[in-house]
Amino acid sequence: MSRKHIDLLDFSELPAPVYFRYADFDAHRYAAAHRHPWGTLEYSAHGVLHMEVGGSRFMSPPHYAIWVPPQTEHSFYSHQPINYRAVCLAPQVCRDLPAQACTLAISDILKAILKDFATRDVKIPTLAADKRLAQVLIDQLQQAPVHSGYLPYASSAALSGVLEALQAAPGDNRTQTQWAAHMHISERTLARQCLRELGMSFGEWRQRLRFLASIEALDSPRSIQEVAFDMGYSTASAFTAMFQRQAGCTPEHYRRNKGF
């Protein structure tokens, strides 16, 4: 499997306080670890972003984005094709945004502005109307709910081993009780460990993993039913209900419209 390098911006500083970048990346594209003096909102309109930022791993679906503060080392890899969108912000614009890398929930207004600018290939807002939209976008970012990560990672080796096994096989239907027995701990201890290290239950983490995996699987020619079975669901309707709760649209809609 060959990886293709992603060209990075070669500015020493941004040509404008707010600069937009768009690209359609094929599978197996990557950007090596790098840093720059501006902050970046990294967003995928279709597909799942895989990033390492400041030593932490991030995976983010299309209704979330990854915020990378100025001077923070980060790298990027695309397992599947993605519609990449980035908003680069000069340091002075970043003052009211998080000081640490995080996941931001993206509002419908923000998604609409990004889609409009990408369609018109607006890199630097020059029209008065576009400058106003760019300011609305910044306002939306400042108000966006912050998450440590859409799919957080564990700090302990034992729990990390379980999560890595699930990432390798999202359809693994072993229960929390069975995984606890595998780890030689009680189910209650595993539940507490998940809440402490992940900030969510084991079941919530696994559902998020399956959602991310299904987004990538929907880029394949497999049927919805086949994807459902791969994700551990006994029926396509159960899978569709999970996907719609997470995404706000059905798998068929996502596949037909290439995103949200």
N, C-alpha and C positions, 0 to 999 in steps of 0.2 A: 504494500500500500504506500504510494508516494504522497508526500505532503508538499503543497505549494505555498511559498511564502507570500504574505500579504504586504503590499507596499505601504509604508507608513508616511504620514505627512512629514515633509522635510523642512517645515518652518522652525526657526528658532523662537519665534513668537507668533501668535495668531495674526492674520491680516485684518481682523475685526474682533471686537469684544465677544461676539457670538458668531460661530462659524459652523456650518452644517456639512456633513459628509454622508454620502450614500454609496452603496455598492451591493451587488448581488454576488455572494461568494458561493462557489461550488463546495462540495464536500471535501474534507481533508485540506482546508486552507489554514494557515497559522500565522501568527505574529509572535516573534520571539519577545522575551521579557524586555520592556523598555519603560521609560518614564519621560514626562514632558512638563513644562511649567504651567500648563493650563489643566483645568478639570474637564472630564468627558462623561457625558451620559451615553452609555452603550446600550443599544436597543435593537431587537430583531422583530421586524413586522411579521416574519414567518420563519419558524424554526426555533431552536433552543440555543441560547448563547452559553458557551463554555469558557469560563475565564478563570485565571489565577490572579488575584489582586492582593498585593501586600502580604503574600504568604498564605492567603485563604482562597479556597476554591469556591466558585460561584457557578450555578446553573440557573438560567432564568428563562421562563416562557414569554410569549409575546405580549402579555398584558402587564409585564414587569420590565424594569430596565435596571442596569447595573451602574451605579455612580462611582466614578474613579476620581478622587480628589487630586489637585495639582501635586506634582512630584511624587506620585505613588507608583511604584513599579507594578506593571501588569502585563499579562500575555493572554493570547486568545487562540482558540481552536474551534473549527467547525466540523462536527461529525457528519452533518447533513447540510445540504444547501440552505442558506439563510438570506433573507432580505435585510441587509445591515443598514442601520441608521445611527449616526453619531451626532451629538451636539457638543461642540467644544466651547468652553467658556473661559474667558480670561480670568486671572486670579481675583481681580476686584469684583467680578460677577459671582464668584464662588463663596463670598463671605457668609452668606446666609444659607448655605447648603451644608450638608453633613461634613464633618472633618475626617470621618473614617469611611472607607469603602462600604457600600451597603446596597441592598436591593430597594428600589423605589416602585411603588404601585403607580401605574401610568393611567391617568384619567382619559376618558373618551375625547375630551377637548385637546389634550396634549397629543394623543394619537392622530387626531384629525389634522392638527397643524403639521405634524411630521409627515403625514401622508401627502398633504397639499404641497409642502415645500419640496418633497422628493419628486412628486409628479412634475413640478415646474423647474426642478433642478436649481432651487434657490440655495446657494452656498453662503452668500453674504446678503442679508436683507438690506436692500437699498430703497425700495419703494416705501412710501410712508405707511401704507397698509401693512406691508410685510414687517416693518419695524414694530408696529403695534402688536402684530401676531407674535413676534419674537419675545416681546415683553410679557405677553400673556403666558407664553410657554415658560418663561423664567418664573413668573408668579405661580404657575401650576407646579413647577418643580419644588419651589419653596414650601408648598402646602402638601406635597405628596407624602402619603404614609410611608414610614421607613421600616424595613425589615432587615434583620441581620443577613438573611439569605433565604431565597425561596426554598431551597433544599439544603439545609445546614448539614455540616459534617460533625461527627463525634470526635471527642478528644481522647477517649480511652481506646486502647488497642482492641479490647474484647468487643465493644459495641461497633467500632469501626469495621471489624471483620464481618459482623453480621450485615451491616449496611453495604459493604462492598460485594458480599455474596448476593444480596438482593439486586444491586445494580447490574450484576452480571446476568441475573435471571429474574426480571421484574415479575414474571408470572408465578414465581415460587409462592405457593399458598400455605406454607407452614405458619401455624398460628403463633401468637406471642408466647403462649405456653410452651410450644415446641422449641422456639428459639431460645427461651430461657433455659430449658433443659439442655439444649445444645451448648449453652454457655456455662452450665453447671451453677446456675443461680436460680432464685425463685422468680416467679412471674412478677411479683410485687417489686422486687429489686430492679428487674429490667424496666418496668414501667417508670419507676422513679429515676432511673438512669437516663431514660429517653427524655423525660421532662427537664432534667437538670442540664443535659448536654445538648439537646436539640431544641428545647423550648416548645416541644409538642409531643403528642403521643406517638407510639410506634405505628398505629394504624394511620394517623394523619401523614406521617413521613412516607409510609409506603404508598399511600394514595397519590401524594405529590410526585413521587418517583414514577409511578405508573403513568401519570398524566404527562410528564416530561418525555418518558419513553414512547408514549403513544403519539405525541406530536411528531417525533422523528419517524416512527413507523408508518405514519400516514403519508409520508413521502414515497413509500414503496408501492408497488402495484397490488399488494395484498388487499383482500376485501376487508370491510369493516369487521365482519365476523371473525376472520382470521386474526386480525389485530387484537380483537377482544380476547380471543383464546390465548394469544401470546402474552397478554397482560394479566392472565389469571382469572378472567371472568368466564362464567359458564354460559352466559348468553350475551348477544350483541346489545340487547336492550339495557342490561345492567351496566355494561361498559359505556353506552351512550349517555345514560343518566349521570354517571360519574364525570364524564367529559364535559357535559353541559353545565354541571354544577361548578366545575373548575374554570371553564372557558367562557360560559355565557352563550355558547353556540354548539351545535351538534358536530360530531366528527365529519359527517357528510358536508356540512356547510364549510367547515374549516378546510377540508380537502378541495372543495369546489372553488372557494374564494382565495385559496392560497394564503390563509391567515385570518386575522380578525378585522 
